[in-house]
């Protein structure tokens, strides 16, 4: 990360100080220097002070925007220990303008956590803010600070490093979670769930999300129970407060479904559970901001039936759309991590992906129904990001379409080979277990078009959003870029897998990598995705250059790498991936030394064919033992197709 913050050693040497926001920097780490401290340049501070003095003396801007407060150099301790008391004092000193602008950035940049009612929160902030309010604001600043720096907003220079806000919030939450349920504490926990996930503290994120769920469940009990569960508890009957609690409850469902991906734990709040509890539906953005006029069933408290029975959802109802979308995302990832088509019975005729009775079709149909329930103006690429940017919904529009295309990508990728060769075309899985029915004509060709079309749309969508200034930098968006980049790398090396319909695949893969490079400045979770992408690029370059060298290899030879491609958790397994690839290369290099013919069919394949012939035709056995020269060449060619890759990417 390169910014105005650097260490004294790099500043004196006049070299770029590369760091992740916390010491030591890369140069000090390599040199073994333990006293690395990251500070702001003194010259910049002097210029800031001079600018403030000029503002104070002229008074020309006093009415338009409050002056920035004088700050001292921000020192990031090597041990990660921050003075939480000083951070709390700093929070109290921030101007209302800085807080309001930070909250507005958060609302725009994190559409999946559209839970803050700014008038209510600002009223609480201005009136002797409680510790709960301070913690909520600190959580917001922790997730937005890096993005504010990336946006180069001058007023963000008044803010501390994101780690300082995180340290303060983490310390205060450890006490507040045991106090009577408070909606601001639940909101802070949800925001902190996203922060911990982005910084690769996955267990913390899981725990924080679980605690937030319990708090909102307690708040819901306070509203529906005939008697208060605890004597000291008191429910807030204000309609706005009820709407905030409802939105926060649904945000718990979104975050629970989001971080459920890549784990083998059951979700706490599936959509079916929310419906069973009769949780009111979240109101639209307009109703949430201004309140309801109470003229219809869409009032803040009594909105359990669809409000738009005469038409699809529009962009102002995007939060409710995201709720359903992430529940579909959970269903798709559950199918993947339960072995997909390899699960028992999944290759039976009734469970083949083109059959309406299959789990794959159930996911796909639900996804398409969700898409149809959105107004056509919410569909990319038919509608551009720029249009929604003018309405301040650019990030929300981007998130909704990323969600649709990522689910599409993951569903179709399940049935594509992991290790194709240069002549591979879309077809049924070639490795066991095989599908027990034939696909309808052109089904695999159409599946390839949807798979690589989704990857292309994700790439173009992120690129267009960046060009419009709509910098969506959430962990989910980063995973979308990683997944699309992988598919683009794949089809750029093996263009026949999409019948030559992806001529810009290489360019699109570079777009995704550029996005991840920028994303890494905000969230460290991108490190593992970028390393995995580099290993995949290396593997497919080798495979495309010499497919025969990898004949007979499957995804089981690259188990760690294959798992990492599907993993939203983003664990850094680069050491294991490197060792895995080296072991495969070493085993291949050993083959000639032990007299193995690379062009010959494997023993397992011949044995399988032999047993099949024995059971059906005794004379056919000899044809396998004593084939002619031409038949041997045909057998080797067929084998290269049969053993080209895995069934699932």
N, C-alpha and C positions, 0 to 999 in steps of 0.2 A: 504494500500500500504506500503510495507517495502522497504526502500532504504537506501542509505548513508545519506540522509537528515532526521533529527529528531529534536525534541525540547530538550532544555537543561534539563527540568524536567525528561523526560524519559531517557536521556543520563546519568544523575547523578544517577538515580535509576537502571540503567543497565537493563532496560526492553525494549521490542520491541515497537517502536513508530509507531502506525498504523494510517495512515492518507490518504487523497485523493490527496495530493500534495499541499494543502492549509491548513493553520491553521484554527481552532484548531484541534489537533489530538484527537483521540477517548478518550484517558485517561484524557486529560485536559478538554475535553467537559463534561465528566461524573463528574469530580471533580469541575466543575464550574470555573476553572482557566482561566481568560481572557487575560493573558499576554503570551499566547503560541506563540512562534516564531520558525519556522523551519529553521535550518542552517546546513551547511555541517560540519562534524567533523574536528576539528583543526588538528588532527594528519594526516588525509588524505591530508589536504592542505600542511602540512609541507613536507610530502613525495613527493607530486607533485612538490613543489618548489625545493627540493633536486634533484629530477630527472631532472628537467629543468636545474639546475646549472651544473649537470654532463654532460648533453648534450651540453651546451654552452662551457664547458671547454675542452671537448674532440673533439667536432666538427665532430664526426664520422657519425652522422645521419643528418647533416645539408643538405646534398644533396638529401637524400632519402625522407625525410618528414619534413616539417617545425615544429619547436618546439612549444609546447603548450604555450599559453600566460599565464602569472601569473594572477590569479583571486583571488578576496577576497571572504569571506564567503557570500553565497547568502541568504539573509533574505527575507522571504515571509511575507509581512504585513498581519495582521489579517483582515484588512478591504478590502483587495484586491486592494489597491491603489498602483500603481507602478510609478516610476519616468520615464516617457516616454523619457525625454531628455537624461537620463543616458542610457536607452535602445538603443536609436539611436546612442549614442557614442559607446556603446558596439558593435553594428552591424558594425560600421565603422572599429572597431579594429579587427574583425575576419579575420583570414587568408583566402586566396583564397582556400587553401586545405580544410579547414573546410566547407566553403560555398559549394564547388563543391561536396564534399562527402555527405553533407546534401541534396543537390538537387538530387543526384543520388539515395539516399535512398527513397526520395519522389517519384521519377519516378517509382521505382520498387514497392513500397508498396501501391501505389494508382493508379492502372491501369485505373480506371474510370476517372481520371484527368490527363491523359497523354498529357499535354498541354505545357510543358516547353521545349523550344529548348535551351539546355544547352550552346552551343557555343554563341548564341545570348545573353542570359541572363548573362553569365560570362563576355562577352565583355562590356555590360552595367555596370556591377558591378565594373570592374577594372578601368573604365574611369570615375572617379568622379561620383559615382552613384547618380541618382536623388532620390527624395522622393518616387516616384512611384516604383522604383526598390527596395528601402529599404523596402517598405511596402510589396511587393511581397515576398521578402526573409523572412521577419518577419512572414508572413502568413505560408510559408513553414515550418519554424522552429517551429511554434506553433503546427502544426499537427504532426510533426515528432519527437519532443523532447522526448515525453514519449516512443515512439517506440525505439528511440536510446538508452534510458536507459534500456529498456527491452532487447535489443540486447547486452548490456554490452560493448559498444564501448568506448574505453578510450578517444578518441578525443572529445566525446560528453560532457566530464566534463567541457569543456570550455564554455558551453552554459548556458544561464539563464533558469529559469523555464518557461514552456510553457505559463503560464499566463502573464509573462512580455512581451513576443512577441505579445500575443493576445491584451494586453492593448494598446501597441504602434500602432499596425495595426488598431485596432478599432478606435482609436482617429484620426489617419491620414486619414482613409477612410471617416470619417464623413465630411471632407472637400473636398477630391479628387473626390467624387462621383458627385459633382456639377461643376467640371471643365470640359473642353472639353474632349470628349471620349478618353480613353487611354486603350490599350490592356492589359497592366500590371495591371491596376486597376481592369479590368474585371476579370483577372485571380486570383488576390488576393481575390476578392469577392467570386469567386467560391470555392477557397480553404477554405475561412473563413466560407462559407456555411456548408461545411463538419465539420469544427471545432465546430461550434455552435450546429450543430445537435448532434454530439457526446457528447457534454457537456450538452445536454438537453435544450438548448436555441432555441426551435423550431421556435418561431415567428421570432427571429432574422435571423435564417437560411433562412426562407421563404422570408423575405425582402431582404436580401443580394443577394439571387439567382435572385429575380425579378429585382434588380438594375443591376446586371451583364447582364441579358438578354437585358435590355434597352440599355446598353452601346454597346454591340456587334451589336445590331440592328442599332444603330447610325453609327458604323464603317462600317457596310455593306452598309448603305445608301450612305456613302461617296464614296464607290467604284462603285456603280451602278447608282447613280443619275447623270443626265447631268450637274447639277450645285451643288456646295457644299451647304448643308443645312445651314451652318453658314460660314460667311466670314473668321473667324479665324481658321476654321478647315482645316486640310491638310492630305490627304491620303498618306500612304506609299506604293509605287508601287513596292517595293522589293519583288521578288517571295517568299523568305523565310518568310517575314512579312505577305504576303497573306496566306501562309500555316498555320502560327501560328494563325492568326485570324480565319481561317476556323475551325481549331481544337478546338479553344476556343468556337466558336459558337456551335459546336456539343457537346462540354462538357456542355454547358448551357442546351442543350436538355437532356443530361444524368442526370444532377443534378436535373433539373426540374421534370423529370419523377420519379426519385428516391424519392425525398421528397414529391411528390404528393401522394405516398402511405400512407394510414392512414389518409388522409384528405378528405374533401368533396369539395375541390376547383378545378376548372378546370385547367389543365396544360396550361402553356403559350406557350410552343414550342413542340407540338406533331409533329411526323414525317411528317404528311401530310402538316403541315404549313412550315416545312423546305423544303419540295419538291416544294411547291407552290412558295416559294421565290427563287428557283433554287440555293440554297446554294451548293457550290461545295462539293463533297464527300471528307472526310479526306483521305489524302495520307497514304501509308503504313509507318511503323516505319522506314524502311530503307530509303525511299524517304524523310521522315521528317528529319532524321538525316543528310543525305548527300546532299539532293537536288536532283532534277530530271535531267537526261541527256537531256531531251527535245526531245527524239527520238520518243515518242508515245503519245497517248492520256492521259497518266498518269502523265502529267506535273503538277506542283504544283498548278496551277490556273485553269486548264481546265479538271478536273477529275469528271465529273458528270455522266458518264456512267460506268458500271461495268468494272473493269480492268481485272477481272479474269473470263472472259466469258467461258473459256475452263476448268474451275475447281473450286472447292470450295475455300473459304478463308483459308489462312494459318495463323500461329500465328503472323506474322508481320502485318497482317491486322486486328488484334484483336480489335483495337479501333473502327473501323467501325462496327465490329461485336457486340461490346458492345452497340453502339448507337442503333442498331435495337433490341438488347436483352432487354434493359431497356424500350424501347417503348412497347414491349410485356409485360413486368412486369407491366407497367402502365395499360395496357388493362386488365390484370388479376386482379389486385387489384381494379380497377374500378368496375369490375363485382362483386367482393366480397362485396365491401362497398355500392353497390347499392342493397343490400339484396339478391344477388345471386339467388338461385332457389326460394326464397320467393317473389321475385318481381312479380308484376301482370303478369299473362300469362306465367310465366316461367315453370309451371308444365304441360302445354299443350303438347300433343303428339309431335308436331313439335319442341318443345324446350327442350325435354328430352336430357340428355347429349350425348347419343349415336347417336342422329340424326344429320346428316350433316348440317341441317338448324339451329341448336341451337347456341346461343352465346357461350356456353361452347365449342362446337366443333370448332367454329371459332377461339377461343383462342388457343385451343389445336393444331389445324392444323397449325396455324401460328407459334407456338412454335416449332413443329416438322420440319417445313420447314426451319426455322432458324437453327435448329440443323443440318439438312442435308446439308446446305450450308457451313458448316465448314468442314475442312479437317479431316479425320478420326483420325489423330494423335492428334487432339485437344479434343478427347472424353475420359472422365474418366468413368470407370476404365480400359478401354482397353489400355490406355496410362497412365503411371505413372507420378506423379509430379516430380520425380527425373530426368526424361528425360528432361523436360522443364526447370528444375532448372539449368542444365548444360548450357543451352542457355540463362540464365538470364531472362526467361519468366515464372518462377514458379508461381509468384503471379498472372500474367495475366491468365495463364491456370487455376489456382484455381478459380479465379473470374468468368470466363466464365462458368465453370461447376457448380459452386454454383448457378449461375443465372438460368441455365436450370433446375436443380433439385428442386430449390425452387418454380419456377413456376409450375412444375409438381406436387409437394407436395400440393400447395395451391389449384390447380384445383380439384384434387381428394378428398382432405379433405372436400370440400364443401358439399359433399353428405354423409358423414359418421356421425354416431350418436355421440352426445356429451357425453351422459351418457349410455354406453352399460352395459350389465351384463356379468357375467363370461361365459355364454353360447352363447353370441351373435356371429353371423357370418356375413360376408359381405352380405348385402342385400339392397333393396331399402329403402329410408327414411321411418321411422315408425310413425313419427308425422306429423300432418298437416303443410303445404299443401302437399298432396300426389301426386306423379307423376301419370299422367293419361294414361300411357302406360307401357307395360311390357318390361323389358330389354332383349336383346338377351341372349342366354345361356352363362353362365360363365362371363358375363360382370362385375358383382360386384366383383367376385373373382379376375379377372384381374386388376380391379381398385385398389383393396386392395394391390395387388402385386406391382403396380406402386407407390402407396402412400408410403408404408413403405419401398419399395426399394429405393425411392428417399431420405427418411430420413436416411437410412443406408449409402447411397453413400455420402451424405453431411457429416455425422459423420466421415466416414473413410477418406474422402478427407481432411478435416481439420486436422485430426490426422496425416495423412501421410505428409501433408505440414509442420506441426510443427516439425516432426521428421527430415525432410529435411532442416530445417532452413528457410523455406519459411513462415514467420510469417505474414500472411495476417490479419491485425487488423483494417479493415475499419468498420464503422457502419453497412454497408450492410452485411458483413461477420458475424458480431455478431448476426444480426437478423436471418441469416441462421442457425447458431448454436442453437439459441433459438427455432426456429421452428422445427428443426430436433429433438432436445432434447425432446420437447413436444410429438411428435409422437412416439418417442422411449419409453417414460414413459407410454404412452397410450397402446401400443401394448405389453409391458412387463407385464402389469397388466391384459390385456385381449388378450391373445395370439391367441384365436380363431378368432379374427377380421382379422387376416392374415393367418388363417388356420394353425397355428403353424410354419409358414415359417420365423419367426424372433427370432431364439433362442438366439441371442446375443443382444437383445434389451436393456436389463438392462446395459450391458457393454457399449453399444453405448451411452446410456443416460448419463452415467458417463463421457464419453469422451467429450460430449457436455458441461456438467457442468464444467469440468476442463478447457475447452477452455474459457468459460465465466468468470471463475475466473481470468484467465490470462488477458483476454480482459478488465476486470474491472480495471486493473492497468493502462490502457491506456485511456479508455472512461467511463465516469460515467453513460452513458445511459444503461450500462449493469446491473446496480443495479435493475431497475424495472423488467427487463427480468428474473433475477435470483429469485427475490421475487415471480413473477408470476409462475415460474417453481416450486418453493417450494410449493405454494398453490395447484397447479395442482397435484403434487405428493401426497400431503396429501389427496386431494379429491378422487383420483383414488385408493389410498390404502384403504380408508374407503369403497368406492363403491365395490371394489373387495372382501373385507372381508365380507360385508353384503349387497348384492344387494337389498334384499327385503326391507331393511330400507329406500331406496331411490326410491321405486316404485312410479311411478307417477310424479317424479321430471323431469324437463326438463332444457334446457339451459336458459330459462327465469328466473329460480330461481337463476342462476349464471350469470346474464347479464353483470356485470362489469368484472368478470373473463373471460367470453367468449370474450368480446370485447378486453381485454388486450392480449389475445393469438394471435389475428390477427394484432396487432398494431405495425408497424415499428416506430411510434413516440416514444414509450417507456416511456410514462408518468407513474410516480410512483403512483399507486392507491392501494397500499398495505393496507391502512387503510380501504378503501371501500371494498376491497376484503375480509379482515378479518371480517368486520361487516356483509357482505353478507353471508359468510359461517356460522357465528354464528347464524344469523337469521334463516337460513335453518335448522340447527341442533336444534335450540330451537323449531321451529314449528313442527319438527318431534317428538321431545320429548313430545309435548303436545297432540299428537294424541291419545295415550292410555287413557289419563285422560278424554277425552271427548267422549270415547266410540267408536272410529273409529277402525274398523277391518282392519289391515294392509294388509290382504290377500284378502280383498273384492275389486271388481271393483269400480272405481270412479263413482260418480253420473253423471258427464258429459258424461262418456263413455256409461253408461247404457242408458241415455236419448238419445244419438245419435243412439245407436243400436235399441232402441224402436221405434224411428221415422222412421228409415229405414224399419223396419218390418211392421209398420202400412201402409206405402206407398206401400209395395209390397205384403203383405200377412197378413190378419187380424188374422189368426189362430196362426201365429208365435209370436204374442205379448205374449200369455200366456206361451209360452216356456221360455221367458225371466223372467217373473214374478215368475214362479213356476218351476224352474229347479230342476232336481234330484241332489243327492249328487255328483255323478261322474261328472255331467255336471258343477257343481259349481267349482270343482277342475280344470277341463279343462279350464273354463273361467278365473280363476285366473292365470293359467299358461300362457294363451294367452295374458292376460293383461300385465303380467310382460314383455313380449316381445314387446308389442305395445307401452308401456310407458317407455321403457328402457332408452331412451335418446333423444337427439335432432337430428334434421336432418343434422345439419351442425356443424362441429367442428370449 
